[in-house]
Amino acid sequence: MRELEELFVERGYRDFRWIDPAQIVVAQWVRMKCQFGCREYGRNASCPPNVPAVAECARFFAEYRRAAVFHFSKALKDPEERHAWSRQVNRELLELERAVFLKGHPRAFLLFMDSCGFCRQCAGSRAECKEPRAARPTPEAMAV
């Protein structure tokens, strides 16, 4: 873990915490909030229903022994500016995911902090995604 912590800090990610993935609560109600409260539902290739079922999400987290949770904070004058900022952070986190993978952690997998947003117009399905190797779900999409 020390090796990964050094990598995180080297990349500028100092505000993080290790957790036991068994502490991650995966719940159907979160998926319902996506389905009946988010405009991305059914329109984003990395959002429900284009992600695994809730039970599969729970099994996914159960396969891990530890997870790093990062904290990000940014004050913006216009809330809509968050999309460009989060898109940039997500790209940088993808680079971190790859670095962790290359350090010998083949199960490294990132969850985006905001919907993907890499494409101006999302294809809307995983099959038609223009960035399938880069697109990742959010914790909410994974029912967290």
Secondary structure, DSSP 8 states (H G I E B T S, - for coil): -HHHHHHHHHTT--SEEEE-GGG----HHHHHHHHTT-TTTTTSTTSTTSS--HHHHHHHHHT-S-EEEE------SSGGGHHHHHHHHHHHHHHHHHHHHHTT-TT-----SS----SSS--SSTTT-S-TTT----TTTTT-
